Amino acid sequence: MRLFVAVLPPPQAMAELARTVDRLEKLPGAEALRWTGRPGWHFTLAFLGEVEEERIPPLQRALAHAAAGATPFSLALHGSGHFAGRALWAGASGDTVALRRLAAAAGDAAREAGVEPDTGLPFRPHLTLARTRSRREEARAGDADLGPYLAALAPFTGTPWTVSELALVRSNLRGDPATHGASGSGSRYETVTAWPLGR
């Protein structure tokens, strides 16, 4: 399974952000971006990649222990940012220190279970909203300038919510037989297990 560990915002927080993103998608040049689907919005804490079946039970036990060692905390969707001009994202405000601690605990839990998380970049709380297209696609659609989207999203602040669960999520690439015939590009996400924090 292709897996990652995440915090999933509640429906109300997603709906607030969606209203803002609806406006972003109407800005000139928005067709030059690949927008992520609302059901897949999440904060990735640890990307695990392909995980062998036999590693999943010990991974779940280790993540359950990590969740039990954490306490619920407040978070809100806030602001904007990008990675190298290729990915547009919404950030977070609130107890981001607790979010970082939870991300570190998720990574430690994965390593304890024999799964090495991708640690290519330092953890930065973000929820990916759009990506620039491939060079070939950009040649057809025109280059994407993230500046107007970053400016329009920067003042956004959502209603705070309490992060109370840690989720293990499966990423199914569309077009893969595991997606039951789904077509198109991108991924479909499925929560494998979720554990309450602090229990």
FILO-814829 format. One record per atom (N, C-alpha, C, O): residue in three letters; z, y, x. Coordinates in nm, 2 decimals. Atoms other than C-alpha are relative to their C-alpha. Example, Ala and Ser with C-alpha at 12.3 -4.5 7.8 and 13.67 -1.06 7.14 Angstrom:
BEGIN
> ALA 0.00 -0.12 0.09
> ALA 0.78 -0.45 1.23
> ALA 0.00 0.12 0.09
> ALA 0.07 0.12 0.19
> SER 0.00 -0.11 -0.09
> SER 0.71 -0.11 1.37
> SER 0.08 0.11 -0.08
> SER 0.09 0.22 -0.03
This chain:
BEGIN
> MET 0.00 -0.12 0.08
> MET 0.00 0.00 0.00
> MET 0.00 0.13 0.09
> MET 0.06 0.13 0.19
> ARG 0.00 -0.13 -0.07
> ARG -0.07 0.36 0.11
> ARG 0.11 0.08 -0.07
> ARG 0.10 0.11 -0.19
> LEU -0.12 -0.05 0.06
> LEU 0.27 0.52 0.06
> LEU 0.04 0.13 0.06
> LEU 0.01 0.16 0.18
> PHE -0.07 -0.11 -0.06
> PHE 0.46 0.84 0.10
> PHE 0.13 0.02 -0.08
> PHE 0.14 -0.02 -0.20
> VAL -0.13 -0.03 0.07
> VAL 0.81 0.97 0.01
> VAL -0.01 0.14 -0.04
> VAL -0.05 0.23 0.03
> ALA 0.02 -0.13 0.06
> ALA 0.83 1.27 -0.21
> ALA 0.11 0.05 -0.09
> ALA 0.19 -0.03 -0.14
> VAL -0.07 -0.06 0.11
> VAL 1.01 1.51 -0.43
> VAL -0.10 0.05 -0.11
> VAL -0.20 0.11 -0.07
> LEU 0.09 -0.03 0.11
> LEU 0.84 1.55 -0.77
> LEU 0.05 0.11 -0.09
> LEU 0.16 0.09 -0.15
> PRO -0.05 -0.10 0.08
> PRO 0.88 1.88 -0.95
> PRO 0.00 -0.04 -0.15
> PRO -0.09 -0.13 -0.19
> PRO 0.00 0.04 0.14
> PRO 0.97 1.85 -1.32
> PRO -0.12 0.07 -0.08
> PRO -0.18 0.16 -0.03
> PRO 0.11 -0.05 0.08
> PRO 0.71 1.92 -1.60
> PRO 0.00 0.15 -0.02
> PRO -0.10 0.22 -0.01
> GLN -0.01 -0.14 0.02
> GLN 0.84 2.27 -1.66
> GLN -0.05 0.08 0.12
> GLN -0.12 0.18 0.11
> ALA 0.04 -0.07 -0.12
> ALA 0.80 2.38 -1.30
> ALA -0.15 -0.02 0.02
> ALA -0.22 0.08 0.07
> MET 0.14 0.02 -0.02
> MET 0.45 2.22 -1.29
> MET -0.08 0.09 -0.10
> MET -0.18 0.14 -0.06
> ALA 0.07 -0.08 0.10
> ALA 0.35 2.40 -1.61
> ALA -0.01 0.15 0.04
> ALA -0.11 0.22 0.02
> GLU -0.01 -0.14 -0.05
> GLU 0.46 2.74 -1.47
> GLU -0.10 0.02 0.11
> GLU -0.18 0.12 0.11
> LEU 0.09 -0.02 -0.11
> LEU 0.26 2.69 -1.15
> LEU -0.14 -0.02 -0.05
> LEU -0.23 0.05 -0.01
> ALA 0.13 0.03 0.05
> ALA -0.04 2.55 -1.35
> ALA -0.06 0.13 -0.06
> ALA -0.18 0.15 -0.05
> ARG 0.05 -0.12 0.06
> ARG -0.07 2.88 -1.54
> ARG -0.05 0.10 0.11
> ARG -0.15 0.17 0.08
> THR 0.05 -0.09 -0.11
> THR -0.10 3.07 -1.21
> THR -0.12 -0.06 0.06
> THR -0.22 0.02 0.09
> VAL 0.12 0.06 -0.07
> VAL -0.34 2.82 -1.06
> VAL -0.12 0.01 -0.09
> VAL -0.24 0.02 -0.04
> ASP 0.12 -0.02 0.10
> ASP -0.56 2.85 -1.38
> ASP -0.07 0.13 0.03
> ASP -0.19 0.14 0.03
> ARG 0.06 -0.13 -0.04
> ARG -0.61 3.21 -1.28
> ARG -0.07 0.00 0.13
> ARG -0.17 0.06 0.15
> LEU 0.06 0.01 -0.13
> LEU -0.68 3.13 -0.92
> LEU -0.14 -0.07 -0.01
> LEU -0.23 -0.03 0.06
> GLU 0.12 0.08 0.02
> GLU -0.95 2.88 -1.03
> GLU -0.11 0.09 -0.06
> GLU -0.23 0.04 -0.06
> LYS 0.10 -0.09 0.06
> LYS -1.13 3.17 -1.21
> LYS -0.04 0.11 0.10
> LYS -0.13 0.19 0.07
> LEU 0.04 -0.10 -0.10
> LEU -1.15 3.39 -0.89
> LEU -0.14 -0.03 0.05
> LEU -0.18 -0.15 0.06
> PRO 0.13 0.02 -0.06
> PRO -1.49 3.44 -0.73
> PRO 0.01 -0.09 0.12
> PRO 0.10 -0.07 0.20
> GLY 0.00 0.09 -0.11
> GLY -1.57 3.16 -0.49
> GLY 0.09 -0.12 -0.02
> GLY 0.09 -0.21 0.07
> ALA -0.09 0.12 0.02
> ALA -1.32 2.91 -0.64
> ALA -0.07 -0.13 0.00
> ALA -0.01 -0.23 0.04
> GLU 0.08 0.13 0.00
> GLU -1.60 2.65 -0.67
> GLU -0.01 -0.05 0.14
> GLU -0.05 -0.17 0.16
> ALA 0.01 0.04 -0.14
> ALA -1.60 2.64 -0.29
> ALA 0.12 -0.08 0.05
> ALA 0.13 -0.13 0.16
> LEU -0.12 0.08 -0.03
> LEU -1.25 2.47 -0.30
> LEU 0.00 -0.12 -0.08
> LEU -0.05 -0.13 -0.19
> ARG -0.03 0.13 0.07
> ARG -1.15 2.12 -0.39
> ARG 0.15 0.01 -0.05
> ARG 0.24 0.00 0.02
> TRP -0.14 -0.02 0.05
> TRP -0.85 2.17 -0.63
> TRP 0.06 -0.13 -0.03
> TRP 0.00 -0.22 -0.08
> THR -0.08 0.12 0.03
> THR -0.58 1.91 -0.66
> THR 0.03 -0.02 -0.15
> THR 0.05 0.08 -0.21
> GLY -0.04 0.02 0.14
> GLY -0.50 1.75 -0.99
> GLY 0.15 0.02 -0.03
> GLY 0.23 -0.01 0.05
> ARG -0.14 -0.03 0.04
> ARG -0.18 1.86 -1.17
> ARG 0.09 -0.12 0.01
> ARG 0.20 -0.11 0.06
> PRO -0.09 0.11 0.00
> PRO -0.04 1.51 -1.21
> PRO 0.04 -0.04 0.14
> PRO 0.14 -0.11 0.16
> GLY -0.03 0.04 -0.14
> GLY -0.05 1.47 -0.83
> GLY 0.08 0.10 0.08
> GLY 0.11 0.07 0.20
> TRP -0.07 -0.10 -0.07
> TRP 0.15 1.78 -0.74
> TRP 0.14 -0.06 0.05
> TRP 0.21 -0.12 -0.03
> HIS -0.12 0.06 -0.06
> HIS 0.44 1.69 -0.51
> HIS 0.04 0.07 0.13
> HIS -0.05 0.13 0.19
> PHE -0.04 -0.04 -0.13
> PHE 0.64 1.78 -0.20
> PHE 0.01 -0.13 0.08
> PHE 0.10 -0.21 0.06
> THR -0.01 0.12 -0.08
> THR 0.57 1.52 0.06
> THR 0.12 0.02 0.10
> THR 0.12 0.12 0.17
> LEU -0.11 0.00 -0.10
> LEU 0.88 1.44 0.27
> LEU -0.03 -0.09 0.12
> LEU 0.01 -0.05 0.23
> ALA 0.04 0.08 -0.11
> ALA 0.74 1.16 0.48
> ALA -0.12 -0.08 -0.04
> ALA -0.12 -0.15 -0.14
> PHE 0.12 0.08 0.02
> PHE 0.39 1.02 0.49
> PHE 0.00 -0.13 0.08
> PHE 0.02 -0.12 0.20
> LEU -0.02 0.13 -0.07
> LEU 0.40 0.65 0.57
> LEU -0.14 -0.07 0.02
> LEU -0.14 -0.17 0.10
> GLY 0.13 0.07 -0.02
> GLY 0.03 0.55 0.55
> GLY 0.00 -0.14 -0.06
> GLY 0.07 -0.17 -0.16
> GLU 0.01 0.14 0.05
> GLU -0.06 0.18 0.49
> GLU 0.12 -0.08 0.04
> GLU 0.15 -0.09 0.16
> VAL -0.12 0.08 -0.03
> VAL 0.25 -0.03 0.46
> VAL -0.02 -0.14 -0.05
> VAL -0.06 -0.16 -0.16
> GLU 0.01 0.14 0.03
> GLU 0.25 -0.41 0.47
> GLU 0.10 -0.04 -0.11
> GLU 0.21 0.01 -0.12
> GLU -0.08 0.04 0.11
> GLU 0.38 -0.58 0.16
> GLU 0.14 -0.04 0.04
> GLU 0.24 -0.01 -0.03
> GLU -0.13 0.05 -0.04
> GLU 0.67 -0.75 0.35
> GLU 0.09 0.11 0.04
> GLU 0.22 0.09 0.05
> ARG -0.08 -0.11 -0.04
> ARG 0.79 -0.41 0.47
> ARG 0.06 0.08 -0.12
> ARG 0.16 0.15 -0.10
> ILE -0.04 -0.08 0.11
> ILE 0.83 -0.27 0.12
> ILE 0.14 -0.02 -0.05
> ILE 0.21 0.07 -0.07
> PRO -0.14 0.02 0.04
> PRO 1.16 -0.44 0.01
> PRO 0.10 0.07 0.10
> PRO 0.19 0.14 0.05
> PRO -0.10 -0.07 -0.09
> PRO 1.35 -0.32 0.33
> PRO -0.02 0.15 0.00
> PRO 0.08 0.22 0.01
> LEU 0.02 -0.14 0.02
> LEU 1.19 0.02 0.29
> LEU 0.07 0.05 -0.12
> LEU 0.13 0.16 -0.11
> GLN -0.06 -0.05 0.12
> GLN 1.31 0.05 -0.06
> GLN 0.15 0.00 0.01
> GLN 0.22 0.09 -0.04
> ARG -0.14 0.01 -0.02
> ARG 1.66 -0.06 0.04
> ARG 0.05 0.12 0.08
> ARG 0.15 0.19 0.06
> ALA -0.04 -0.11 -0.09
> ALA 1.67 0.20 0.32
> ALA -0.01 0.14 -0.07
> ALA 0.07 0.22 -0.05
> LEU 0.01 -0.13 0.07
> LEU 1.54 0.48 0.10
> LEU 0.11 0.01 -0.11
> LEU 0.15 0.13 -0.14
> ALA -0.10 -0.01 0.09
> ALA 1.79 0.39 -0.17
> ALA 0.13 0.05 0.06
> ALA 0.21 0.13 0.01
> HIS -0.12 -0.04 -0.08
> HIS 2.07 0.43 0.09
> HIS -0.01 0.15 0.04
> HIS 0.09 0.22 0.03
> ALA 0.02 -0.14 -0.03
> ALA 1.92 0.76 0.20
> ALA 0.02 0.09 -0.12
> ALA 0.09 0.20 -0.11
> ALA -0.02 -0.08 0.12
> ALA 1.91 0.89 -0.16
> ALA 0.15 0.01 -0.03
> ALA 0.20 0.11 -0.08
> ALA -0.14 0.00 0.03
> ALA 2.27 0.78 -0.21
> ALA 0.08 0.09 0.08
> ALA 0.19 0.14 0.04
> GLY -0.07 -0.09 -0.09
> GLY 2.38 0.98 0.09
> GLY -0.03 0.15 -0.01
> GLY 0.03 0.23 0.05
> ALA 0.04 -0.14 0.03
> ALA 2.22 1.30 -0.04
> ALA 0.07 0.05 -0.13
> ALA 0.12 -0.03 -0.20
> THR -0.06 -0.05 0.12
> THR 2.35 1.53 -0.31
> THR -0.11 0.09 -0.07
> THR -0.20 0.15 0.00
> PRO 0.10 -0.08 0.07
> PRO 2.14 1.71 -0.58
> PRO 0.00 0.15 0.05
> PRO 0.11 0.19 0.09
> PHE 0.00 -0.14 -0.04
> PHE 2.03 2.06 -0.49
> PHE -0.11 0.08 -0.07
> PHE -0.19 0.02 -0.14
> SER 0.09 -0.09 0.08
> SER 1.84 2.36 -0.63
> SER -0.13 0.03 0.08
> SER -0.12 0.06 0.20
> LEU 0.13 -0.03 -0.07
> LEU 1.47 2.43 -0.55
> LEU -0.08 0.07 -0.11
> LEU -0.07 0.06 -0.23
> ALA 0.10 -0.07 0.08
> ALA 1.20 2.65 -0.69
> ALA -0.13 0.01 0.07
> ALA -0.14 0.02 0.19
> LEU 0.13 -0.02 -0.05
> LEU 0.83 2.68 -0.64
> LEU -0.01 0.15 0.03
> LEU 0.02 0.23 -0.05
> HIS 0.00 -0.14 -0.04
> HIS 0.77 3.01 -0.45
> HIS -0.11 0.02 0.11
> HIS -0.11 -0.05 0.21
> GLY 0.08 -0.05 -0.10
> GLY 0.50 3.19 -0.26
> GLY -0.12 -0.08 0.03
> GLY -0.16 -0.18 -0.04
> SER 0.12 0.07 -0.03
> SER 0.19 3.07 -0.08
> SER -0.01 -0.02 0.15
> SER 0.06 0.04 0.23
> GLY 0.03 0.02 -0.15
> GLY 0.06 2.95 0.26
> GLY -0.12 -0.09 0.01
> GLY -0.18 -0.13 -0.08
> HIS 0.11 0.08 -0.03
> HIS -0.21 2.76 0.43
> HIS 0.01 -0.08 0.13
> HIS 0.10 -0.04 0.21
> PHE 0.01 0.07 -0.13
> PHE -0.28 2.51 0.71
> PHE -0.14 0.02 0.06
> PHE -0.24 -0.03 0.00
> ALA 0.13 -0.01 -0.08
> ALA -0.55 2.62 0.95
> ALA -0.11 0.05 -0.09
> ALA -0.23 0.02 -0.06
> GLY 0.10 -0.05 0.09
> GLY -0.74 2.79 0.67
> GLY -0.07 -0.11 -0.08
> GLY -0.18 -0.08 -0.14
> ARG 0.07 0.11 0.06
> ARG -0.83 2.45 0.53
> ARG 0.08 -0.05 -0.13
> ARG 0.02 -0.12 -0.21
> ALA -0.07 0.05 0.12
> ALA -0.55 2.38 0.27
> ALA 0.09 0.12 -0.05
> ALA 0.16 0.18 0.03
> LEU -0.08 -0.10 0.07
> LEU -0.39 2.62 0.02
> LEU 0.12 -0.07 -0.06
> LEU 0.10 -0.17 -0.13
> TRP -0.11 0.06 0.06
> TRP -0.04 2.55 -0.09
> TRP 0.10 0.10 -0.05
> TRP 0.10 0.22 -0.01
> ALA -0.11 -0.08 0.05
> ALA 0.26 2.68 -0.28
> ALA 0.12 -0.05 0.08
> ALA 0.14 -0.16 0.11
> GLY -0.12 0.04 -0.07
> GLY 0.59 2.69 -0.10
> GLY 0.12 -0.02 -0.09
> GLY 0.11 -0.04 -0.21
> ALA -0.12 0.03 0.08
> ALA 0.95 2.65 -0.20
> ALA 0.11 0.10 0.04
> ALA 0.11 0.16 0.16
> SER -0.12 -0.08 -0.03
> SER 1.27 2.86 -0.22
> SER 0.12 -0.07 -0.06
> SER 0.10 -0.17 -0.13
> GLY -0.13 0.07 0.04
> GLY 1.63 2.77 -0.29
> GLY 0.06 -0.07 0.12
> GLY 0.05 -0.02 0.23
> ASP -0.07 0.07 -0.11
> ASP 1.81 2.51 -0.08
> ASP -0.10 -0.08 0.08
> ASP -0.10 -0.20 0.07
> THR 0.10 0.07 -0.09
> THR 1.53 2.43 0.16
> THR 0.06 -0.07 0.11
> THR 0.00 -0.16 0.17
> VAL -0.07 0.08 -0.11
> VAL 1.78 2.32 0.42
> VAL 0.03 -0.14 -0.05
> VAL 0.01 -0.23 0.02
> ALA -0.02 0.13 0.05
> ALA 1.88 2.04 0.19
> ALA -0.13 -0.08 -0.01
> ALA -0.13 -0.21 0.01
> LEU 0.13 0.06 0.00
> LEU 1.51 1.96 0.14
> LEU -0.04 -0.06 0.13
> LEU -0.09 -0.17 0.15
> ARG 0.03 0.04 -0.13
> ARG 1.47 1.94 0.51
> ARG 0.08 -0.12 0.04
> ARG 0.04 -0.22 0.11
> ARG -0.09 0.11 -0.04
> ARG 1.77 1.71 0.55
> ARG -0.05 -0.12 -0.07
> ARG -0.04 -0.23 -0.02
> LEU 0.05 0.12 0.07
> LEU 1.63 1.48 0.28
> LEU -0.13 -0.05 0.06
> LEU -0.15 -0.17 0.06
> ALA 0.13 0.05 -0.06
> ALA 1.29 1.47 0.45
> ALA 0.04 -0.07 0.13
> ALA -0.02 -0.18 0.16
> ALA -0.04 0.07 -0.12
> ALA 1.47 1.38 0.78
> ALA 0.06 -0.14 -0.03
> ALA 0.04 -0.24 0.04
> ALA -0.06 0.13 0.04
> ALA 1.67 1.11 0.60
> ALA -0.10 -0.10 -0.04
> ALA -0.09 -0.22 -0.02
> ALA 0.11 0.09 0.04
> ALA 1.35 0.97 0.45
> ALA -0.07 -0.06 0.12
> ALA -0.11 -0.18 0.12
> GLY 0.06 0.05 -0.12
> GLY 1.19 0.95 0.79
> GLY 0.08 -0.10 0.07
> GLY 0.03 -0.20 0.12
> ASP -0.09 0.09 -0.07
> ASP 1.49 0.78 0.94
> ASP 0.01 -0.13 -0.08
> ASP 0.01 -0.24 -0.01
> ALA 0.00 0.12 0.08
> ALA 1.50 0.53 0.65
> ALA -0.13 -0.08 0.02
> ALA -0.12 -0.20 0.03
> ALA 0.13 0.07 -0.02
> ALA 1.13 0.44 0.70
> ALA 0.01 -0.07 0.14
> ALA -0.03 -0.18 0.15
> ARG -0.01 0.06 -0.14
> ARG 1.19 0.38 1.08
> ARG 0.09 -0.12 0.00
> ARG 0.07 -0.22 0.06
> GLU -0.09 0.11 0.01
> GLU 1.49 0.17 1.00
> GLU -0.06 -0.13 -0.06
> GLU -0.02 -0.24 -0.03
> ALA 0.07 0.11 0.07
> ALA 1.26 -0.05 0.78
> ALA -0.12 -0.04 0.08
> ALA -0.19 -0.13 0.03
> GLY 0.11 0.04 -0.08
> GLY 1.01 -0.08 1.06
> GLY -0.13 0.07 -0.04
> GLY -0.24 0.02 0.00
> VAL 0.12 -0.08 0.04
> VAL 0.76 0.18 0.91
> VAL 0.01 0.13 0.07
> VAL 0.10 0.21 0.05
> GLU 0.00 -0.13 -0.08
> GLU 0.67 0.47 1.14
> GLU -0.07 0.11 -0.08
> GLU -0.19 0.10 -0.10
> PRO 0.06 -0.11 0.08
> PRO 0.61 0.79 0.94
> PRO -0.09 0.08 0.09
> PRO -0.07 0.09 0.22
> ASP 0.08 -0.09 -0.07
> ASP 0.34 1.03 1.04
> ASP 0.08 0.13 0.03
> ASP 0.12 0.20 -0.06
> THR -0.07 -0.12 -0.04
> THR 0.51 1.30 1.24
> THR -0.08 0.10 0.08
> THR -0.04 0.16 0.18
> GLY 0.09 -0.09 -0.07
> GLY 0.21 1.50 1.35
> GLY 0.04 0.15 0.00
> GLY 0.02 0.22 0.10
> LEU -0.04 -0.14 0.01
> LEU 0.34 1.83 1.23
> LEU 0.15 0.01 -0.04
> LEU 0.20 -0.08 -0.11
> PRO -0.14 -0.02 0.05
> PRO 0.70 1.97 1.18
> PRO 0.00 0.01 -0.15
> PRO -0.10 0.06 -0.21
> PHE 0.00 0.00 0.15
> PHE 0.81 1.94 0.82
> PHE 0.00 0.15 -0.05
> PHE 0.08 0.23 0.00
> ARG 0.01 -0.13 0.07
> ARG 0.72 2.24 0.61
> ARG -0.01 -0.02 -0.15
> ARG -0.11 -0.07 -0.19
> PRO 0.01 0.02 0.14
> PRO 0.79 2.24 0.24
> PRO -0.12 0.06 -0.06
> PRO -0.14 0.18 -0.05
> HIS 0.12 -0.05 0.06
> HIS 0.46 2.27 0.06
> HIS -0.05 -0.09 -0.11
> HIS -0.03 -0.21 -0.10
> LEU 0.06 0.08 0.11
> LEU 0.28 2.16 -0.25
> LEU -0.15 0.04 0.00
> LEU -0.19 0.15 -0.03
> THR 0.14 -0.03 -0.02
> THR -0.10 2.14 -0.18
> THR -0.07 0.02 -0.14
> THR -0.06 -0.06 -0.23
> LEU 0.07 -0.04 0.12
> LEU -0.31 2.31 -0.44
> LEU -0.15 -0.02 0.01
> LEU -0.22 -0.05 -0.09
> ALA 0.14 0.01 -0.02
> ALA -0.66 2.31 -0.29
> ALA -0.03 -0.02 0.14
> ALA 0.05 0.02 0.23
> ARG 0.05 0.02 -0.14
> ARG -0.86 2.22 0.02
> ARG -0.14 0.05 0.00
> ARG -0.21 0.05 -0.09
> THR 0.14 -0.04 -0.02
> THR -1.18 2.36 0.16
> THR -0.08 -0.13 0.00
> THR -0.03 -0.24 0.03
> ARG 0.09 0.11 0.01
> ARG -1.47 2.13 0.12
> ARG -0.05 -0.04 0.14
> ARG -0.02 0.03 0.24
> SER 0.06 0.04 -0.13
> SER -1.64 1.94 0.40
> SER -0.10 0.10 0.05
> SER -0.15 0.18 -0.03
> ARG 0.10 -0.10 -0.06
> ARG -1.88 2.13 0.63
> ARG -0.13 -0.01 -0.08
> ARG -0.20 0.09 -0.11
> ARG 0.12 0.02 0.07
> ARG -2.17 1.97 0.45
> ARG 0.00 0.06 -0.14
> ARG -0.09 0.13 -0.19
> GLU -0.02 -0.06 0.13
> GLU -2.03 2.07 0.11
> GLU 0.00 0.15 0.00
> GLU -0.05 0.22 -0.09
> GLU -0.01 -0.14 -0.01
> GLU -1.95 2.42 0.23
> GLU -0.14 0.06 0.02
> GLU -0.17 0.17 -0.03
> ALA 0.13 -0.05 -0.02
> ALA -2.31 2.46 0.34
> ALA -0.08 0.02 -0.13
> ALA -0.16 0.11 -0.15
> ARG 0.06 -0.01 0.13
> ARG -2.41 2.41 -0.02
> ARG 0.07 0.10 -0.09
> ARG 0.00 0.18 -0.16
> ALA -0.08 -0.09 0.09
> ALA -2.13 2.60 -0.20
> ALA 0.04 0.13 0.06
> ALA 0.08 0.22 -0.01
> GLY -0.04 -0.12 -0.07
> GLY -2.06 2.87 0.06
> GLY 0.14 -0.01 0.06
> GLY 0.22 -0.09 0.00
> ASP -0.13 0.01 -0.07
> ASP -1.76 2.92 0.29
> ASP 0.11 0.05 -0.09
> ASP 0.09 0.14 -0.17
> ALA -0.12 -0.04 0.08
> ALA -1.42 2.95 0.13
> ALA 0.09 0.09 0.08
> ALA 0.13 0.05 0.19
> ASP -0.09 -0.09 -0.06
> ASP -1.20 3.24 0.21
> ASP 0.13 -0.01 -0.08
> ASP 0.13 0.03 -0.20
> LEU -0.12 0.02 0.07
> LEU -0.84 3.16 0.12
> LEU 0.08 0.13 -0.02
> LEU 0.18 0.13 -0.10
> GLY -0.07 -0.12 0.01
> GLY -0.73 3.52 0.15
> GLY 0.04 0.05 -0.14
> GLY 0.15 0.08 -0.17
> PRO -0.03 -0.04 0.14
> PRO -0.76 3.62 -0.22
> PRO 0.10 -0.09 -0.07
> PRO 0.18 -0.05 -0.16
> TYR -0.09 0.10 0.06
> TYR -0.58 3.30 -0.33
> TYR 0.14 0.01 0.05
> TYR 0.24 0.01 -0.02
> LEU -0.13 -0.02 -0.06
> LEU -0.30 3.35 -0.09
> LEU 0.07 0.13 -0.05
> LEU 0.19 0.13 -0.08
> ALA -0.06 -0.13 0.05
> ALA -0.25 3.71 -0.20
> ALA 0.04 -0.01 -0.15
> ALA 0.14 0.04 -0.19
> ALA -0.03 0.01 0.14
> ALA -0.26 3.62 -0.57
> ALA 0.12 -0.09 -0.03
> ALA 0.19 -0.07 -0.12
> LEU -0.11 0.10 0.02
> LEU -0.01 3.33 -0.53
> LEU 0.13 0.05 0.07
> LEU 0.24 0.01 0.03
> ALA -0.12 -0.04 -0.07
> ALA 0.23 3.51 -0.29
> ALA 0.11 0.05 -0.08
> ALA 0.23 0.01 -0.05
> PRO -0.12 -0.04 0.08
> PRO 0.44 3.68 -0.56
> PRO 0.06 -0.10 -0.09
> PRO 0.16 -0.08 -0.16
> PHE -0.05 0.10 0.09
> PHE 0.48 3.36 -0.76
> PHE 0.13 -0.05 0.03
> PHE 0.16 -0.09 0.14
> THR -0.13 0.07 -0.01
> THR 0.83 3.24 -0.82
> THR 0.03 -0.07 -0.13
> THR 0.03 -0.01 -0.23
> GLY -0.03 0.08 0.12
> GLY 0.91 2.96 -1.06
> GLY 0.14 -0.01 -0.03
> GLY 0.23 0.04 0.05
> THR -0.14 0.02 0.04
> THR 1.22 2.88 -1.24
> THR 0.07 -0.11 0.08
> THR 0.01 -0.22 0.10
> PRO -0.06 0.10 -0.08
> PRO 1.47 2.69 -1.02
> PRO 0.03 -0.13 -0.09
> PRO 0.06 -0.12 -0.21
> TRP -0.04 0.13 0.06
> TRP 1.54 2.32 -1.10
> TRP 0.09 -0.07 0.10
> TRP 0.09 -0.04 0.22
> THR -0.09 0.08 -0.09
> THR 1.78 2.06 -0.96
> THR -0.08 -0.12 0.04
> THR -0.12 -0.20 -0.04
> VAL 0.07 0.12 -0.06
> VAL 1.62 1.81 -0.73
> VAL 0.11 -0.12 -0.01
> VAL 0.21 -0.11 0.05
> SER -0.10 0.10 0.02
> SER 1.80 1.49 -0.84
> SER -0.05 -0.14 0.03
> SER 0.02 -0.24 0.02
> GLU 0.06 0.13 -0.03
> GLU 1.56 1.21 -0.73
> GLU -0.08 0.00 0.13
> GLU -0.14 0.10 0.17
> LEU 0.09 0.03 -0.11
> LEU 1.38 1.07 -0.42
> LEU -0.10 -0.10 -0.05
> LEU -0.06 -0.21 -0.10
> ALA 0.10 0.09 0.05
> ALA 1.05 0.90 -0.50
> ALA -0.08 -0.06 0.11
> ALA -0.12 0.01 0.21
> LEU 0.10 0.07 -0.08
> LEU 0.84 0.64 -0.32
> LEU -0.13 0.00 -0.08
> LEU -0.13 -0.06 -0.19
> VAL 0.12 -0.02 0.07
> VAL 0.48 0.71 -0.42
> VAL -0.12 -0.07 0.07
> VAL -0.13 -0.07 0.19
> ARG 0.12 0.07 -0.05
> ARG 0.16 0.51 -0.39
> ARG -0.12 0.09 -0.02
> ARG -0.14 0.15 -0.13
> SER 0.13 -0.07 0.01
> SER -0.17 0.68 -0.32
> SER -0.11 -0.09 -0.01
> SER -0.14 -0.17 0.09
> ASN 0.12 0.08 0.02
> ASN -0.47 0.51 -0.46
> ASN -0.12 0.09 0.02
> ASN -0.14 0.18 -0.05
> LEU 0.12 -0.08 -0.02
> LEU -0.80 0.64 -0.32
> LEU -0.10 -0.04 -0.12
> LEU -0.12 -0.15 -0.15
> ARG 0.09 0.03 0.11
> ARG -1.04 0.68 -0.61
> ARG -0.13 -0.07 0.05
> ARG -0.18 -0.05 0.16
> GLY 0.12 0.09 -0.03
> GLY -1.33 0.43 -0.61
> GLY 0.05 -0.13 0.07
> GLY -0.03 -0.22 0.08
> ASP -0.05 0.12 -0.05
> ASP -1.10 0.17 -0.46
> ASP 0.03 -0.09 -0.11
> ASP 0.07 -0.05 -0.22
> PRO -0.02 0.09 0.11
> PRO -1.07 -0.15 -0.67
> PRO 0.15 0.01 -0.05
> PRO 0.17 -0.02 -0.17
> ALA -0.14 -0.01 0.05
> ALA -0.69 -0.09 -0.68
> ALA 0.02 0.11 -0.10
> ALA 0.12 0.11 -0.17
> THR -0.02 -0.11 0.10
> THR -0.75 0.22 -0.89
> THR -0.06 -0.04 -0.14
> THR -0.07 0.05 -0.22
> HIS 0.05 0.05 0.13
> HIS -0.89 0.00 -1.17
> HIS -0.12 0.07 -0.05
> HIS -0.13 0.11 -0.17
> GLY 0.13 -0.06 0.03
> GLY -1.23 0.15 -1.16
> GLY -0.01 0.15 -0.01
> GLY -0.11 0.20 -0.05
> ALA 0.00 -0.14 0.00
> ALA -1.14 0.51 -1.12
> ALA -0.12 0.05 0.09
> ALA -0.14 -0.01 0.19
> SER 0.11 -0.05 -0.08
> SER -1.43 0.72 -0.99
> SER 0.03 0.14 0.05
> SER 0.12 0.20 0.00
> GLY -0.02 -0.13 -0.06
> GLY -1.47 1.04 -0.80
> GLY 0.07 0.00 0.13
> GLY 0.10 -0.11 0.18
> SER -0.06 -0.01 -0.13
> SER -1.31 1.17 -0.49
> SER 0.15 0.03 -0.02
> SER 0.19 0.06 -0.13
> GLY -0.15 -0.03 0.00
> GLY -0.94 1.23 -0.40
> GLY 0.08 -0.13 -0.03
> GLY 0.03 -0.24 -0.01
> SER -0.10 0.12 0.01
> SER -0.64 1.01 -0.48
> SER 0.07 0.01 -0.14
> SER 0.08 0.12 -0.20
> ARG -0.09 0.01 0.12
> ARG -0.44 0.90 -0.78
> ARG 0.13 -0.05 0.04
> ARG 0.14 -0.14 0.12
> TYR -0.13 0.03 -0.05
> TYR -0.07 0.88 -0.74
> TYR 0.08 -0.07 -0.11
> TYR 0.07 -0.05 -0.22
> GLU -0.08 0.08 0.08
> GLU 0.17 0.63 -0.88
> GLU 0.14 -0.02 0.06
> GLU 0.15 -0.06 0.17
> THR -0.13 0.02 -0.06
> THR 0.55 0.63 -0.84
> THR 0.04 -0.14 -0.01
> THR 0.04 -0.21 -0.11
> VAL -0.04 0.14 -0.02
> VAL 0.66 0.29 -0.71
> VAL 0.15 -0.01 -0.04
> VAL 0.18 -0.10 -0.12
> THR -0.15 0.00 0.02
> THR 1.04 0.36 -0.72
> THR 0.05 0.14 0.01
> THR 0.00 0.21 0.10
> ALA -0.07 -0.13 -0.02
> ALA 1.27 0.66 -0.77
> ALA 0.15 -0.03 0.00
> ALA 0.19 -0.11 -0.08
> TRP -0.14 0.02 -0.01
> TRP 1.63 0.68 -0.67
> TRP 0.08 0.13 -0.03
> TRP 0.04 0.23 0.02
> PRO -0.08 -0.13 0.02
> PRO 1.89 0.93 -0.80
> PRO 0.08 0.04 0.13
> PRO 0.12 -0.05 0.21
> LEU -0.07 -0.05 -0.12
> LEU 2.05 1.14 -0.53
> LEU 0.15 -0.01 -0.03
> LEU 0.20 0.03 -0.14
> GLY -0.15 0.00 0.01
> GLY 2.42 1.09 -0.46
> GLY 0.06 -0.11 -0.07
> GLY 0.18 -0.10 -0.11
> ARG -0.06 0.11 0.07
> ARG 2.47 0.76 -0.63
> ARG -0.01 -0.13 0.08
> ARG 0.03 -0.23 0.04
